Amino acid sequence: MMKKSLFIPHLQSFSQTQSLHRNTFINLFSSTTSTSLAITDTETKLRSLCEEPTSQFTDAVSLFTQSINSNLIPSGSTCNFLVTLLTKSKQFNSALKVYTLMTRVEVSSSFLTLTVVIECFVHAHKPEFGIGVLGLLIKHGFSANTYVVNVLLKGLCRKGEVFKAMELFHELGSNCLSPDVVSFNTLINGFCKVKKLKEAMDLRVEMEGVNCIPSLVTYSTLMDGLCKVGRVNEAMGLLEEMRVKGIDADVVVYGLVMNGFRILELMMAKGKKPDVVIYTNLASGFYANGKADKAMMFFDLVLQD
């Protein structure tokens, strides 16, 4: 009897402990299942709110924020999807808000997400933050591409930070990332905007040195910049170079020629006599754009001289 009385309490204690563990497991499983269902429901609603043509991005961002604050963290794919879609829809501030919340709860960003976040910072006139994200992109083992760099170059040049753009341009070039014609044209345009024509002209030489062929945009940008500082002769020299290389200037040349014509009038008013190269190229520009009467006027001026 004694043995029985000692055994039963231990058996009862073991049974109670086993029951407690079972109940804890059931509660934990129930809680985990409930959380998973809540997250799944949130993700479904987020994607539904983003569906076109009735996208409700404000509500989607609000729901995402509530979810994060409630510790219901959507999957990485949903977070990345939301940032990318918001950027594509030009909701740049909202995309940056979602990205900030993602990083706060340590959700990993995809290559595409980091790329569009750089675009967002550029559109927000904060390219310096975009450079920081570029560093993060490389730190995560991704390779920067020319498109991303061009976005940053454009953002820096738009803010007038052309030399910082040039620094980034050469730094990435030293890391085996080859610039393209868009990279060069972006910098050339930036330098022309701040009237740094020497640097702009040097870039045209540099791009030819790396077998990057100057485009119509390259020439028209340089011609415009030169004309605006009164260097019409050099601008017309570029026009002649375009013609020799067979680059069709018809689309843009008329506006530049008109600008050159106004500068020519100023030169003549100050008693400065344009040379035959200026006359000939201006005449050719007008003729190419169907302005034969003005072209003949310039040829007459050449004959008079």
C-alpha positions as CSV (number, residue, x, y, z in Angstrom):
1,M,0.0,0.0,0.0
2,M,2.9,2.3,0.9
3,K,4.4,1.9,-2.6
4,K,1.1,2.7,-4.2
5,S,0.6,5.8,-2.2
6,L,4.1,7.1,-3.2
7,F,3.7,6.3,-6.9
8,I,0.3,7.9,-7.5
9,P,1.3,11.5,-6.5
10,H,4.3,11.3,-8.9
11,L,2.1,10.0,-11.7
12,Q,-0.4,12.8,-11.0
13,S,2.4,15.4,-11.1
14,F,3.8,14.0,-14.4
15,S,0.3,14.0,-15.9
16,Q,-0.3,17.6,-14.8
17,T,3.1,18.7,-16.3
18,Q,2.4,17.0,-19.5
19,S,-1.0,18.6,-19.7
20,L,0.5,22.0,-19.1
21,H,3.1,21.6,-21.9
22,R,0.4,20.4,-24.2
23,N,-1.8,23.4,-23.5
24,T,1.2,25.8,-23.9
25,F,2.0,24.2,-27.3
26,I,-1.6,24.4,-28.4
27,N,-1.8,28.1,-27.4
28,L,1.5,28.9,-29.1
29,F,0.4,27.0,-32.2
30,S,-2.9,28.8,-32.2
31,S,-1.2,32.2,-31.7
32,T,1.3,31.5,-34.5
33,T,-1.5,30.4,-36.8
34,S,-3.6,33.4,-36.0
35,T,-0.6,35.8,-36.7
36,S,0.2,34.0,-40.0
37,L,-3.4,34.4,-41.1
38,A,-3.4,38.0,-40.1
39,I,-0.3,38.7,-42.1
40,T,-1.7,36.8,-45.1
41,D,-4.9,38.8,-44.9
42,T,-2.9,42.0,-44.8
43,E,-0.8,41.1,-47.8
44,T,-3.9,40.2,-49.8
45,K,-5.5,43.5,-48.9
46,L,-2.3,45.4,-49.8
47,R,-2.1,43.9,-53.2
48,S,-5.8,44.4,-53.8
49,L,-5.4,48.1,-52.9
50,C,-2.6,48.4,-55.4
51,E,-4.6,46.9,-58.3
52,E,-5.1,49.1,-61.4
53,P,-7.1,51.0,-62.5
54,T,-8.5,51.8,-59.0
55,S,-5.2,51.9,-57.1
56,Q,-5.6,53.3,-53.6
57,F,-2.0,53.9,-52.7
58,T,-2.7,56.2,-49.7
59,D,-4.8,53.4,-48.1
60,A,-2.2,50.8,-49.0
61,V,0.6,52.8,-47.3
62,S,-1.6,53.4,-44.3
63,L,-2.4,49.7,-44.0
64,F,1.3,48.8,-44.3
65,T,2.2,51.3,-41.5
66,Q,-0.5,49.8,-39.2
67,S,0.7,46.3,-39.9
68,I,4.3,47.2,-39.1
69,N,3.2,49.0,-35.9
70,S,1.2,46.0,-34.9
71,N,4.2,43.7,-35.4
72,L,2.5,42.0,-38.3
73,I,5.4,42.1,-40.7
74,P,4.5,41.4,-44.4
75,S,6.8,39.1,-46.4
76,G,9.9,40.5,-48.1
77,S,8.3,39.9,-51.5
78,T,5.2,42.0,-50.5
79,C,7.4,44.8,-49.1
80,N,9.6,45.0,-52.2
81,F,6.5,44.8,-54.4
82,L,5.0,47.8,-52.7
83,V,8.1,50.0,-52.9
84,T,8.6,49.1,-56.6
85,L,5.0,49.7,-57.5
86,L,4.8,53.0,-55.7
87,T,7.9,54.2,-57.5
88,K,6.6,53.1,-60.8
89,S,3.4,55.1,-60.1
90,K,5.5,58.1,-59.2
91,Q,4.5,58.0,-55.6
92,F,8.1,58.7,-54.6
93,N,7.5,59.9,-51.0
94,S,5.2,57.0,-50.2
95,A,7.8,54.6,-51.6
96,L,10.5,56.1,-49.4
97,K,8.2,55.8,-46.3
98,V,7.6,52.1,-47.0
99,Y,11.3,51.6,-47.5
100,T,12.1,53.3,-44.2
101,L,9.6,51.0,-42.4
102,M,11.1,48.0,-44.1
103,T,14.6,48.8,-42.9
104,R,13.3,49.5,-39.4
105,V,12.0,45.9,-39.0
106,E,15.0,44.5,-41.0
107,V,13.2,43.3,-44.0
108,S,15.8,42.6,-46.8
109,S,15.6,44.8,-49.9
110,S,15.9,43.3,-53.3
111,F,18.2,44.7,-56.0
112,L,15.2,46.2,-57.8
113,T,14.0,47.9,-54.6
114,L,17.4,49.5,-53.9
115,T,17.5,50.7,-57.5
116,V,14.1,52.3,-57.4
117,V,14.8,53.9,-53.9
118,I,17.8,55.6,-55.6
119,E,15.4,57.0,-58.2
120,C,13.1,58.2,-55.4
121,F,15.9,60.1,-53.7
122,V,16.8,61.7,-57.0
123,H,13.2,62.8,-57.6
124,A,13.1,64.1,-54.0
125,H,16.2,66.3,-54.9
126,K,18.4,64.3,-52.5
127,P,20.8,62.5,-54.7
128,E,23.4,62.4,-51.9
129,F,21.1,59.9,-50.1
130,G,20.9,58.0,-53.4
131,I,24.7,57.6,-53.4
132,G,24.4,56.1,-49.9
133,V,21.9,53.6,-51.1
134,L,24.2,52.8,-54.0
135,G,26.9,52.0,-51.4
136,L,24.4,49.8,-49.6
137,L,23.6,48.0,-52.9
138,I,27.2,47.2,-53.4
139,K,27.7,46.2,-49.8
140,H,24.9,43.6,-50.2
141,G,26.8,42.0,-53.0
142,F,24.9,43.5,-55.9
143,S,26.7,45.0,-58.9
144,A,25.8,48.6,-59.8
145,N,24.8,49.1,-63.4
146,T,25.1,52.0,-65.8
147,Y,21.4,52.9,-65.5
148,V,21.6,53.4,-61.8
149,V,24.7,55.6,-62.1
150,N,23.1,57.7,-64.9
151,V,20.1,58.3,-62.6
152,L,22.5,59.6,-59.9
153,L,24.5,61.7,-62.4
154,K,21.3,63.3,-63.6
155,G,20.2,64.1,-60.0
156,L,23.5,65.6,-59.1
157,C,23.7,67.7,-62.3
158,R,20.2,68.9,-61.8
159,K,21.3,70.4,-58.4
160,G,24.3,72.0,-60.0
161,E,26.7,69.6,-58.3
162,V,28.5,68.8,-61.6
163,F,31.9,68.2,-60.2
164,K,30.6,65.8,-57.6
165,A,28.8,64.0,-60.5
166,M,32.2,63.9,-62.3
167,E,33.8,62.4,-59.3
168,L,31.2,59.7,-59.1
169,F,31.6,59.1,-62.8
170,H,35.3,58.5,-62.6
171,E,35.2,56.5,-59.3
172,L,32.8,54.0,-60.8
173,G,34.7,54.0,-64.1
174,S,37.8,52.9,-62.1
175,N,35.7,50.0,-60.8
176,C,35.2,48.6,-64.3
177,L,31.7,50.1,-64.8
178,S,31.8,51.5,-68.4
179,P,29.9,54.7,-68.9
180,D,27.6,55.0,-72.0
181,V,26.6,57.9,-74.2
182,V,23.8,58.8,-71.7
183,S,26.4,59.1,-69.0
184,F,28.6,61.5,-71.0
185,N,25.7,63.5,-72.4
186,T,24.3,64.0,-68.8
187,L,27.6,65.4,-67.6
188,I,28.1,67.5,-70.8
189,N,24.7,69.0,-70.3
190,G,25.5,69.6,-66.6
191,F,28.7,71.4,-67.4
192,C,27.1,73.5,-70.2
193,K,24.4,74.6,-67.7
194,V,27.0,76.0,-65.3
195,K,29.0,77.5,-68.3
196,K,32.0,75.2,-67.8
197,L,32.5,74.7,-71.5
198,K,36.1,73.5,-71.3
199,E,35.1,70.6,-69.2
200,A,32.1,69.9,-71.5
201,M,34.3,69.9,-74.6
202,D,37.0,67.7,-72.9
203,L,34.3,65.1,-72.1
204,R,33.5,64.9,-75.8
205,V,37.2,64.0,-76.5
206,E,37.2,61.6,-73.6
207,M,34.1,59.7,-74.8
208,E,35.7,59.2,-78.2
209,G,38.8,57.9,-76.4
210,V,36.7,55.1,-74.9
211,N,35.0,54.3,-78.2
212,C,31.7,56.0,-77.1
213,I,30.4,57.7,-80.2
214,P,29.0,61.2,-79.7
215,S,25.3,61.4,-80.6
216,L,23.1,64.1,-82.0
217,V,22.3,65.1,-78.3
218,T,26.0,65.4,-77.6
219,Y,26.6,67.8,-80.4
220,S,23.4,69.8,-80.0
221,T,24.0,70.2,-76.3
222,L,27.6,71.5,-76.9
223,M,26.4,73.8,-79.7
224,D,23.7,75.3,-77.5
225,G,26.2,75.9,-74.7
226,L,28.8,77.5,-77.0
227,C,26.2,79.8,-78.6
228,K,25.0,80.9,-75.2
229,V,28.4,82.2,-74.3
230,G,29.0,83.8,-77.7
231,R,31.4,81.1,-79.1
232,V,29.4,80.8,-82.4
233,N,32.4,79.9,-84.5
234,E,33.1,76.8,-82.4
235,A,29.5,75.9,-82.4
236,M,29.4,76.1,-86.2
237,G,32.6,74.0,-86.3
238,L,30.7,71.3,-84.5
239,L,27.8,71.6,-87.0
240,E,30.3,71.0,-89.8
241,E,31.8,68.0,-87.9
242,M,28.3,66.5,-87.6
243,R,27.7,66.9,-91.3
244,V,31.1,65.2,-92.1
245,K,30.2,62.3,-89.8
246,G,26.8,62.0,-91.4
247,I,24.8,62.9,-88.3
248,D,21.4,64.2,-89.2
249,A,20.9,67.6,-87.5
250,D,17.6,68.4,-89.0
251,V,15.6,67.8,-85.8
252,V,17.4,70.3,-83.5
253,V,19.6,72.5,-85.7
254,Y,17.0,75.1,-86.6
255,G,16.6,76.4,-83.0
256,L,20.4,76.5,-82.5
257,V,20.9,78.2,-85.9
258,M,18.3,80.9,-84.9
259,N,20.2,81.4,-81.7
260,G,23.4,81.7,-83.7
261,F,21.7,84.2,-85.9
262,R,20.8,86.4,-82.9
263,I,24.4,86.2,-81.7
264,L,25.6,87.1,-85.2
265,E,23.5,90.2,-85.1
266,L,25.0,91.2,-81.8
267,M,28.5,90.6,-83.2
268,M,27.8,92.8,-86.2
269,A,26.2,95.5,-84.0
270,K,29.5,95.7,-82.0
271,G,31.5,96.0,-85.2
272,K,32.8,92.4,-85.0
273,K,32.9,90.7,-88.4
274,P,32.0,87.0,-88.5
275,D,34.2,84.8,-90.7
276,V,33.2,82.7,-93.7
277,V,32.8,79.6,-91.5
278,I,30.1,81.1,-89.4
279,Y,28.3,82.5,-92.5
280,T,28.4,79.2,-94.4
281,N,27.3,77.0,-91.5
282,L,24.4,79.3,-90.5
283,A,23.3,79.3,-94.2
284,S,23.5,75.5,-94.4
285,G,21.5,75.2,-91.2
286,F,18.7,77.3,-92.5
287,Y,18.7,75.6,-95.9
288,A,18.5,72.1,-94.2
289,N,15.4,73.3,-92.4
290,G,13.7,74.6,-95.5
291,K,14.5,78.3,-94.9
292,A,16.1,78.9,-98.3
293,D,15.4,82.6,-98.2
294,K,17.4,83.1,-95.0
295,A,20.1,80.8,-96.4
296,M,20.4,82.9,-99.5
297,M,20.8,86.0,-97.3
298,F,23.8,84.5,-95.7
299,F,25.4,83.4,-99.0
300,D,24.9,87.0,-100.2
301,L,26.8,88.3,-97.1
302,V,29.6,85.9,-97.9
303,L,29.8,87.3,-101.5
304,Q,29.7,90.8,-100.2
305,D,32.7,90.2,-98.0
